[in-house]
Amino acid sequence: MGPLIRLPASFCGWDCRQSPVEADPRDKPEDDGLGQYNRKQADVEAVRDSASMSAVAVPAGCGRPGPLPFLQTEQHSMTLFRTVEPAAEPVTLADAKAHLRIVHDSEDALLQGLIRAVREDLERATGIALIDQDWRLALDAWPSQGCALLAVHPVRTVLSVTAFGTEGEASLIDPADYQLDTLSRPARLHFEARPEPLRTFNGIEIDFSAGYGEAGTDVPDLLKRAMLLLVGHWYEFRAHFEPAEQPVSYPAAYDRIVASYRSWRL
């Protein structure tokens, strides 16, 4: 199971009936003079404090805020977490060794750890699931506009939607009663039927799968190239830092590639 992500109530306060909008690249924060590593750490801390991350960057690809739901005062918590890990990595050990021109096997375990750490870091930074994996979004209440946002991209399918009554009894929502929009980012799930009443906490569970495919060949080449760049960069720090201690720093070329895949908030 992946880390739990607590989402604010306003996450579902977007009017899903309006057209998606693209983020303006001019809205990126200006360089504040911090070093590359400190800049990244500052971003991570800011994301953690706001109970969101790039994987849950709501506004980009979402509808514009609705006037009433966005101002609602009643707060309902949401939790997003991974239930099934990817079965493979986007780049293989052989790919990494070829990129680094390594012919011996003595550091295979290190390289495999770096590949896994880089993939997790890239997915966290972009909100993208590279290889197929399953996620669950737990809601305390139905979204005010009947539209839930699935913030891991790209969503492939909704596996099930379960509603829990006041006594904890579970009931599956008929797929005919909801509609999935995978063209938007984040994907939008609109409900026609919303059974009530629900239990106080986590009354709705939405299980869905996300990812480009089952194998690295399904992942965009640019993202795999970014992974290899970062694997090589972190490999240079191997004498001082273990894979679990990363990130240490990020190469500029990696940041440029990954930037186009991030969701920027409006």
Summary of the structure (lengths in Angstrom):
residues: 266
radius of gyration: 19.8
end to end distance: 30.7
largest distance: 62.0
contacts: 820
relative contact order: 0.21
helix: 32%
strand: 20%
